[in-house]
Amino acid sequence: MDHREVYRVYDPSPYYRERGWIIGGGSVGGKGKGLAFAHESLSEDGLGCEIRLPEITLAVGTHVFEEFEEINGVFPLVDEISYDDLERKILESPLPPSISRELDRALDTLTGPLAVRSSSLLEDDIELSFAGKYATRFVANLGDRISRLAELERAIKSVFASTYNPAAREYQRKHKIPLGQEKMAVLIQPLQGKRRGDLFYPEMAITAFSCVFRRPSPRIDKNDGVIRLCFGMGTHTVGRSFARTFYLTNPQLRPEGGNAEQIYLYAQKDFDYVDMNQGLFMTSSLIDGLSQIERYHKMAPAFVEWYDDGMLYWLRTDRSNLRMPMPCFSFTDLPRRCHGFFDRTRRMLAFFEGAMGFPVDVEAVYESEEDLLTLVQLRPLASYMEFGHVDIPDDVPEERIVLKGNRMVTNHVKKGIRRLVYVDPDLYGESGDFAEVARAVGVVNRELEGERYILVGPGRWGSTNPTLGVPVDYSEISNCGCMVEVGIPKRGMIPELSYGTHFFLDLDVDEVLYLPVIEGEHENLFSRGWFEGRPFESGGHPAVRVYEGVFDVYLDGEDEVGVVFDMS
């Protein structure tokens, strides 16, 4: 039996039962399977001494989800009421009494902050990832016993409700998964990190991939892997926020280049944590949290620098000599000062890929002072199919070039695309009604059901921060066949330029082409003249336009060139 088949048929139930870590019956889901497989694989290898796993992972089995739905009459309401009303109904409904009693007993052991994670039947599957579609909730676990239990139960029910959120429903529909086939298990883990003063968080959180399907340079070996890293809670690594990307072929290489202004522009500038006084998940700017970081993190100079007047300065620099110093998480000196971390992560990725038989995606946290790497999640990495060598036509008139970029390009071609959906960067930035723009894009997406179109807009599609890009969710762009992110540096709207978010995993699974274009940058073209001079239909908001024509997309990953032609 080859390694792929070993993982396909692997049964994680004994792992949880033997430790008394399962509540209720049924499956522990895909995320639960990955963690059990990781633990049992590491226990048979010397690498297990170098990587820690959570001390305990309780799994609430899928039978609890089914029983909860049955006793509270949830499933018949799924298509009868809005998702907001359905979520409210689920949160107000009680868990089965026997489950509440088991959760109450578990609180004897689970005394610190908790992560409550989705682990559905189909999540983290070999073919489908469902990455980011379901909920993760953080529980401070403070107060008296009744309050702690109520908070934990609410988090579990919130994960149950996320089974039916619009993004998840659209993902299920697109991949032809019948309503009701998906069942939700829930994992409960001690939140990885430390209490530092009144704040609780890990020093660094990472997502890491054993293969790199979208590279900023052909010099990157696809098989060496990539790390996406942030300070604090890992929300920056999986979402479309700023985080640092390290390609393990050469951790010193930056996809944004070596210019200090560009490094600052793309750098993380705030961080997430659990406030242990208020019991809330919160965000702090780096400038406000700098004294906290300097006090509790001896390695801070390895990952924080001052930006001032086009230069980066070491954290210990005398700030009185700087005009307008602004701190950022640059992580510039991390590869030198934490070389063992990068080496161990590379070996971990190679080990799990060999054990599983697939490229892998892991989430972990790292504490630099103890040199401690803790694995939080392991799953198969969705594969991405590339064309062979692509030759971009050189006989197409320049005026037919609509968009051109030179980063994060894979080999692919799509020809004869009939529609291009465009969000005007200026109108978007000036309107202020960012959510309305996103909803208008969603309406156009539904109208183009069954048709692969080109989607063009400023900054990062799907950003939770609307000043960085249009805050669409998966259901609002699910029919897109080619996504273009236009960087407008003067507005602070910058494409991702790095592989590793849940968003990119969706692109891979759905075979969506991706092209970042930076206005004003060498070898990039954003043809404003074409967009202003070509007839279009309104997309339901002044900032949203729909262009009809015949569009060809060529992506040459060897020479790092991507072009959208108007062949009408």
Buried (B, 14 or more C-beta within 10 A) or exposed (E): EEEEEBBBEBEBBEBBEEEEBBBBEBBBBBBBBBBBBBBBBBEEEEBBEBBBBBEBBBBBBBBBBBBBBEEBEBEEBBEEEEBEEBBEBBEEBEBBEEBBEBBBEBBEEBEBBBBBBBBBBBBBBBEBBBBBBBBBBBBBBBEEEEEBBEBBBBBBBBBBBBBBBBBBBBBBEBEEBEEEEBBBBBBBBBBBBBEBEEBBBBBBBBBBBBBBBBBBEEEBBBBBBBBBBBBBBBBBBBBBBBBBBBBBBBBEBBBBBEEBBBBBBBBBBBBBBBBBEEBEBEBBEBEEBBEBBBEBBEBBBBBBBBBBEEEBBEBEBEEEEBEEBBBBBBBBBBBEBBEEBBEBBBEBBBBBBEBBBBBBBBBBBBBBEEEBBBBBBBBBBBEBEBBEEBEBEEEBEEEBBBBBBBBBBBBBBBEEBBBBBBBBBEBBBEBEBBEBBBBBBBBBBEBBEEEBBBBBBBBBBBBEBBEBBBBBBBBBBBBBBBBBBBBBBEBEBBBBBBBBBBBBBBBBBBEBBBBBBBBEBEEBBBBEEBBEEBEBEEBBBBBBBBBEBEBBBBBBBEEBBBBBBBEE
